[in-house]
């Protein structure tokens, strides 16, 4: 196993001619795909990995400068694909990993045949003519809460993000992976995420994009999915599901897994 594979806990499962890489979002790790993976094993080779900074990765490997922008994460994805000698893959990204995939596909379009983007946003902050869902003061309060008591912040944030109460299995699962992150790394990664503005880069995407979005999502308003659809450079399609929450693959797998599978298997009509 190569250095990159080891650092990211890369796992390869399934047997198929086509390769799928699954990229998780903030506060989770590759376990967030547990409901989807069994449905892919027969037809696809599936690459799972942990994004640098996840609680399952070695915090010593986390370079605060490298990961102060999404480029560091995008180059990690490219490095994993290169080390595994993957020539072309279907990329399924959740949350911030949607934009990491977008960036990686601009840098190396040859490595990707399709992007499936779940709960993605090119910018979280509201702007003059753009609704991202957050004002700067919202984010200031969020970061203050994170710094004053990380464990307490996790306990409050998990149910809000999932759209459920503390008793729900999905909330407990998300709380577990959030707690696993080292607080200073979690703080740094979330700052990187909330300061992104990828709107001007979207037109450079040439790979077909399948945009999947929950009807109700604390982090990403539905209008953002439509914004992506209108502004991506390549062909795109958008599907809004009747689900709640920012991690629907965890909280509503019965609804979400069939939707993801359909978008993986079907190509966008011209």
Sine and cosine of phi, psi and omega as CSV:
sin_phi,cos_phi,sin_psi,cos_psi,sin_omega,cos_omega
0.00,0.00,0.71,-0.70,-0.02,-1.00
-0.97,0.26,0.20,-0.98,-0.03,-1.00
-0.87,0.49,-0.70,0.71,-0.02,-1.00
-0.89,0.46,-0.73,0.68,-0.01,-1.00
-0.84,0.54,-0.70,0.72,-0.03,-1.00
-0.90,0.44,-0.73,0.68,-0.05,-1.00
-0.87,0.49,-0.54,0.84,-0.06,-1.00
-0.98,-0.21,0.17,0.98,-0.01,-1.00
0.78,0.63,0.70,0.71,-0.06,-1.00
-0.90,0.44,0.74,-0.67,0.10,-1.00
-0.82,-0.58,0.67,-0.74,0.06,-1.00
-0.87,-0.49,0.84,-0.54,-0.01,-1.00
-0.76,-0.66,0.28,-0.96,0.06,-1.00
0.99,0.11,0.19,-0.98,-0.01,-1.00
-0.59,-0.81,0.93,-0.37,0.04,-1.00
-0.31,-0.95,0.21,-0.98,0.01,-1.00
-0.96,0.26,-0.54,0.84,-0.03,-1.00
-1.00,-0.06,0.58,-0.82,0.01,-1.00
-0.96,-0.28,0.69,-0.72,0.12,-0.99
-0.89,-0.46,0.72,-0.69,0.14,-0.99
-0.92,-0.38,0.76,-0.65,-0.03,-1.00
-0.96,-0.28,0.86,-0.52,-0.08,-1.00
-0.89,-0.46,0.89,-0.45,-0.08,-1.00
-0.99,0.12,0.25,-0.97,-0.01,-1.00
-1.00,-0.09,-0.18,-0.98,-0.03,-1.00
-0.89,0.46,0.64,-0.77,0.13,-0.99
0.98,0.18,0.04,1.00,0.03,-1.00
-0.84,-0.55,-0.11,-0.99,0.15,-0.99
-0.60,-0.80,-0.19,-0.98,-0.10,-0.99
-0.88,0.47,-0.30,0.96,0.01,-1.00
-0.91,0.42,-0.27,0.96,-0.01,-1.00
-0.91,0.42,-0.29,0.96,-0.02,-1.00
-1.00,-0.09,0.20,0.98,-0.16,-0.99
-0.87,0.50,-0.48,0.88,0.00,-1.00
-0.98,0.17,-0.41,0.91,-0.05,-1.00
-1.00,0.04,-0.66,0.75,-0.15,-0.99
-0.79,0.61,-0.73,0.69,-0.04,-1.00
-0.83,0.56,-0.47,0.88,-0.03,-1.00
-0.99,0.17,-0.15,0.99,-0.07,-1.00
-0.97,-0.23,-0.32,0.95,-0.20,-0.98
-0.86,0.52,-0.56,0.83,-0.09,-1.00
-0.96,0.28,-0.60,0.80,-0.15,-0.99
-0.96,-0.27,-0.24,0.97,-0.13,-0.99
-0.70,-0.71,0.44,-0.90,0.24,-0.97
-1.00,0.00,0.84,-0.54,-0.11,-0.99
-0.94,-0.35,0.82,-0.57,0.04,-1.00
-0.97,-0.23,0.88,-0.48,0.06,-1.00
-0.94,-0.35,0.60,-0.80,0.06,-1.00
-0.45,-0.89,0.29,-0.96,0.09,-1.00
-0.97,-0.25,0.79,-0.62,0.03,-1.00
-0.91,0.41,0.61,-0.79,0.00,-1.00
-0.85,0.53,0.75,-0.67,-0.06,-1.00
0.96,-0.27,-0.35,0.94,0.07,-1.00
-0.87,0.49,0.45,-0.89,-0.05,-1.00
-0.88,0.48,-0.31,0.95,-0.01,-1.00
-1.00,0.03,-0.13,0.99,0.02,-1.00
-0.99,-0.11,0.32,-0.95,0.02,-1.00
-0.96,0.27,0.89,-0.45,-0.05,-1.00
-0.87,0.48,-0.36,0.93,0.03,-1.00
-0.90,0.43,-0.41,0.91,-0.01,-1.00
-0.99,0.13,-0.16,0.99,-0.09,-1.00
-0.98,0.18,0.90,-0.43,-0.01,-1.00
-0.99,-0.17,0.94,-0.33,-0.11,-0.99
-0.88,0.48,-0.53,0.85,0.02,-1.00
-0.96,0.27,-0.72,0.70,-0.01,-1.00
-0.85,0.52,-0.64,0.77,-0.08,-1.00
-0.99,-0.15,0.36,0.93,0.10,-0.99
-0.98,0.19,-0.22,0.97,0.13,-0.99
-0.74,-0.68,0.21,-0.98,-0.02,-1.00
-0.96,0.28,-0.26,0.97,-0.01,-1.00
-0.84,0.54,-0.66,0.75,0.00,-1.00
-0.84,0.54,-0.69,0.73,0.01,-1.00
-0.93,0.35,-0.62,0.79,0.00,-1.00
-0.90,0.43,-0.67,0.74,0.03,-1.00
-0.91,0.41,-0.50,0.87,0.09,-1.00
-0.88,0.47,-0.71,0.70,0.00,-1.00
-0.87,0.49,-0.72,0.69,0.01,-1.00
-0.87,0.49,-0.68,0.73,0.00,-1.00
-0.89,0.46,-0.65,0.76,0.02,-1.00
-0.88,0.47,-0.74,0.67,-0.01,-1.00
-0.88,0.47,-0.64,0.77,0.01,-1.00
-0.92,0.39,-0.68,0.73,-0.02,-1.00
-0.90,0.43,-0.55,0.83,0.01,-1.00
-1.00,0.09,-0.03,1.00,-0.04,-1.00
0.84,0.54,0.66,0.75,0.07,-1.00
-1.00,0.08,0.85,-0.53,-0.04,-1.00
-1.00,0.08,-0.52,0.85,-0.03,-1.00
-0.39,-0.92,0.66,-0.76,-0.02,-1.00
-0.59,-0.80,0.33,-0.94,0.22,-0.97
-1.00,-0.04,0.83,-0.56,-0.05,-1.00
-0.98,-0.22,0.84,-0.54,0.07,-1.00
-0.92,-0.38,0.92,-0.39,-0.05,-1.00
-0.86,-0.51,0.58,-0.81,0.03,-1.00
-0.89,-0.45,0.66,-0.75,0.10,-1.00
0.84,0.54,-0.82,-0.58,-0.04,-1.00
-0.88,0.48,-0.44,0.90,0.00,-1.00
-0.94,0.35,-0.22,0.98,0.13,-0.99
-0.91,0.42,-0.72,0.69,-0.04,-1.00
-0.97,0.25,-0.46,0.89,0.11,-0.99
-0.90,0.44,-0.66,0.75,0.04,-1.00
-0.92,0.40,-0.66,0.75,0.05,-1.00
-0.84,0.54,-0.73,0.68,-0.01,-1.00
-0.90,0.43,-0.72,0.69,0.01,-1.00
-0.87,0.49,-0.60,0.80,-0.02,-1.00
-0.95,0.31,-0.45,0.89,0.07,-1.00
-0.96,0.29,-0.65,0.76,-0.01,-1.00
-0.94,0.34,-0.65,0.76,-0.06,-1.00
-0.66,-0.75,0.95,0.31,-0.04,-1.00
-0.86,0.51,-0.44,0.90,-0.03,-1.00
-0.90,0.44,-0.36,0.93,-0.08,-1.00
-1.00,0.08,-0.16,0.99,-0.14,-0.99
-0.80,-0.59,0.71,-0.70,0.08,-1.00
-0.98,-0.20,-0.37,0.93,-0.06,-1.00
-0.26,-0.96,0.58,-0.82,0.13,-0.99
-0.91,-0.42,0.80,-0.61,0.13,-0.99
-0.95,-0.31,0.92,-0.40,-0.18,-0.98
-0.93,-0.36,0.93,-0.38,-0.06,-1.00
-0.96,-0.29,0.86,-0.51,0.05,-1.00
0.84,0.55,0.77,0.64,-0.05,-1.00
-0.99,-0.17,0.46,-0.89,0.04,-1.00
-0.55,-0.84,0.73,-0.69,0.03,-1.00
-0.99,0.15,-0.26,0.96,0.02,-1.00
-0.29,-0.96,0.74,-0.67,-0.06,-1.00
-1.00,-0.07,-0.38,0.92,-0.03,-1.00
-0.99,0.11,0.65,-0.76,0.11,-0.99
-0.91,0.41,0.50,-0.87,0.04,-1.00
-0.71,-0.70,0.08,-1.00,-0.05,-1.00
-0.75,0.66,-0.76,0.65,-0.06,-1.00
-0.87,-0.49,0.50,0.87,-0.08,-1.00
-0.55,-0.83,0.73,-0.68,0.02,-1.00
-0.95,-0.30,0.97,-0.26,0.02,-1.00
-0.99,-0.14,-0.28,0.96,0.07,-1.00
0.94,-0.34,-0.26,0.97,-0.06,-1.00
-0.77,-0.64,0.60,-0.80,0.21,-0.98
-0.99,-0.13,0.36,-0.93,-0.02,-1.00
-0.85,0.53,-0.61,0.79,-0.03,-1.00
-0.92,0.39,-0.51,0.86,0.09,-1.00
-0.87,0.50,-0.71,0.70,-0.05,-1.00
-0.94,0.35,-0.61,0.79,0.04,-1.00
-0.86,0.51,-0.68,0.74,0.01,-1.00
-0.91,0.41,-0.66,0.75,0.00,-1.00
-0.87,0.49,-0.73,0.68,-0.03,-1.00
-0.93,0.37,-0.58,0.82,0.04,-1.00
-0.90,0.44,-0.69,0.72,0.02,-1.00
-0.90,0.44,-0.64,0.77,0.02,-1.00
-0.87,0.49,-0.67,0.74,-0.07,-1.00
-0.97,0.26,-0.55,0.84,-0.07,-1.00
-0.97,0.25,-0.60,0.80,0.02,-1.00
-0.36,-0.93,1.00,-0.08,-0.13,-0.99
-0.88,0.47,-0.70,0.71,-0.03,-1.00
-0.87,0.49,-0.70,0.71,0.00,-1.00
-0.91,0.42,-0.63,0.78,0.02,-1.00
-0.89,0.46,-0.69,0.72,0.03,-1.00
-0.85,0.53,-0.70,0.71,-0.03,-1.00
-0.89,0.45,-0.53,0.85,0.03,-1.00
-0.99,0.11,-0.59,0.81,-0.10,-0.99
-0.97,0.26,-0.63,0.78,-0.08,-1.00
-0.84,0.55,-0.78,0.63,0.01,-1.00
-0.90,0.43,-0.56,0.83,0.02,-1.00
-0.91,0.41,-0.70,0.71,-0.03,-1.00
-0.92,0.40,-0.65,0.76,-0.03,-1.00
-0.98,0.22,-0.55,0.83,-0.09,-1.00
0.99,0.14,0.64,0.77,0.01,-1.00
-0.53,-0.85,-0.04,-1.00,0.02,-1.00
-0.99,-0.17,0.10,-0.99,-0.10,-1.00
-0.88,0.47,-0.33,0.94,-0.03,-1.00
-0.98,0.22,-0.35,0.94,-0.09,-1.00
-0.94,0.35,0.59,-0.81,-0.03,-1.00
-0.88,0.48,-0.64,0.76,-0.02,-1.00
-0.90,0.44,-0.65,0.76,0.02,-1.00
-0.91,0.41,-0.68,0.74,0.01,-1.00
-0.89,0.45,-0.63,0.77,0.00,-1.00
-0.91,0.41,-0.72,0.70,0.01,-1.00
-0.92,0.40,-0.63,0.78,0.05,-1.00
-0.86,0.52,-0.67,0.74,-0.03,-1.00
-0.87,0.49,-0.75,0.67,-0.05,-1.00
-0.95,0.30,-0.51,0.86,0.09,-1.00
-0.91,0.42,-0.75,0.66,0.01,-1.00
-0.84,0.54,-0.55,0.84,-0.06,-1.00
-0.93,0.37,-0.35,0.94,0.00,-1.00
-0.96,0.27,0.59,-0.81,0.09,-1.00
-0.94,0.33,0.77,-0.63,-0.14,-0.99
-0.80,0.61,-0.66,0.75,-0.03,-1.00
-0.93,0.36,-0.53,0.85,0.04,-1.00
-0.95,0.30,-0.69,0.73,0.03,-1.00
-0.85,0.53,-0.68,0.73,-0.01,-1.00
-0.88,0.47,-0.72,0.69,-0.02,-1.00
-0.90,0.44,-0.72,0.70,-0.03,-1.00
-0.90,0.44,-0.67,0.74,-0.02,-1.00
-0.92,0.40,-0.57,0.82,0.08,-1.00
-0.89,0.45,-0.68,0.74,0.05,-1.00
-0.86,0.52,-0.71,0.70,-0.05,-1.00
-0.89,0.46,-0.74,0.67,-0.12,-0.99
-0.97,0.25,-0.19,0.98,0.05,-1.00
-0.98,-0.20,0.08,1.00,0.01,-1.00
-0.93,0.37,0.52,-0.86,0.19,-0.98
-0.57,-0.82,0.99,-0.11,-0.09,-1.00
-0.97,-0.23,0.21,0.98,-0.11,-0.99
-0.85,0.53,-0.65,0.76,-0.04,-1.00
-0.96,0.27,-0.25,0.97,-0.02,-1.00
-1.00,0.01,-0.34,0.94,-0.11,-0.99
-0.83,0.56,-0.60,0.80,-0.05,-1.00
-0.92,0.40,-0.28,0.96,-0.01,-1.00
-1.00,0.09,-0.09,1.00,0.01,-1.00
-0.97,0.24,0.79,-0.61,-0.01,-1.00
-0.93,-0.37,-0.16,0.99,-0.06,-1.00
-1.00,0.09,0.64,-0.77,0.07,-1.00
-0.84,0.54,0.70,-0.72,-0.05,-1.00
-0.85,-0.53,0.75,-0.66,0.08,-1.00
-0.95,-0.32,0.92,-0.38,-0.10,-1.00
-0.99,-0.17,0.84,-0.54,-0.02,-1.00
-0.86,-0.52,0.75,-0.66,-0.15,-0.99
-0.60,-0.80,0.61,-0.79,0.14,-0.99
-0.97,0.23,0.56,-0.83,0.07,-1.00
-0.86,0.51,-0.62,0.78,-0.04,-1.00
-0.79,-0.61,0.91,-0.42,-0.09,-1.00
-0.61,-0.79,0.87,-0.48,-0.03,-1.00
-0.81,0.58,-0.62,0.79,-0.13,-0.99
-1.00,-0.04,-0.48,0.88,-0.10,-1.00
-0.73,-0.68,0.95,-0.32,0.06,-1.00
-0.92,0.40,0.47,-0.88,-0.02,-1.00
-0.83,0.55,-0.57,0.82,-0.03,-1.00
-0.88,0.48,-0.40,0.92,0.01,-1.00
-0.93,0.36,-0.61,0.80,0.05,-1.00
-0.88,0.48,-0.66,0.75,0.03,-1.00
-0.92,0.38,-0.61,0.80,0.04,-1.00
-0.88,0.48,-0.71,0.71,0.04,-1.00
-0.85,0.52,-0.74,0.68,-0.03,-1.00
-0.84,0.55,-0.67,0.74,-0.05,-1.00
-0.97,0.25,-0.43,0.90,-0.19,-0.98
-0.94,-0.35,-0.19,0.98,0.05,-1.00
-0.93,0.37,0.61,-0.80,-0.08,-1.00
-0.95,0.31,-0.57,0.82,-0.03,-1.00
-1.00,0.01,-0.17,-0.99,0.07,-1.00
-0.93,0.36,0.61,-0.79,0.06,-1.00
-0.54,-0.84,0.35,-0.94,0.03,-1.00
-0.62,-0.78,0.54,-0.84,-0.02,-1.00
-0.80,-0.59,0.65,-0.76,0.08,-1.00
-0.73,-0.68,0.85,-0.53,0.05,-1.00
-0.98,-0.18,0.83,-0.56,-0.04,-1.00
-0.99,-0.10,0.39,-0.92,-0.03,-1.00
-0.99,0.13,0.54,0.84,-0.08,-1.00
-0.98,-0.17,0.31,-0.95,0.09,-1.00
-0.96,-0.29,0.53,-0.85,0.20,-0.98
0.99,-0.16,0.32,-0.95,-0.09,-1.00
-1.00,0.02,-0.20,0.98,0.02,-1.00
-0.83,-0.56,0.88,0.48,-0.12,-0.99
-0.90,0.44,-0.42,0.91,0.02,-1.00
-0.92,0.39,-0.31,0.95,0.04,-1.00
-0.99,-0.13,-0.66,0.75,-0.12,-0.99
-1.00,0.01,-0.47,0.88,0.00,-1.00
-0.72,-0.70,0.83,0.56,-0.08,-1.00
-0.86,0.51,-0.53,0.85,-0.03,-1.00
-0.88,0.47,-0.56,0.83,0.02,-1.00
-0.99,0.10,-0.69,0.72,-0.22,-0.98
-0.98,0.19,-0.65,0.76,-0.06,-1.00
-0.85,0.52,-0.73,0.68,0.04,-1.00
-0.87,0.50,-0.57,0.82,0.02,-1.00
-0.91,0.41,-0.74,0.68,0.00,-1.00
-0.87,0.48,-0.70,0.72,-0.01,-1.00
-0.87,0.49,-0.66,0.75,0.00,-1.00
-0.89,0.46,-0.67,0.74,-0.02,-1.00
-0.96,0.29,-0.49,0.87,0.09,-1.00
-0.92,0.40,-0.65,0.76,-0.14,-0.99
-1.00,0.07,-0.48,0.88,-0.09,-1.00
-0.98,-0.20,0.61,-0.79,0.09,-1.00
-0.99,-0.12,0.39,-0.92,-0.01,-1.00
-0.96,0.28,0.76,-0.65,0.04,-1.00
-0.95,0.31,0.56,-0.83,0.02,-1.00
-0.91,0.42,0.00,0.00,0.00,0.00
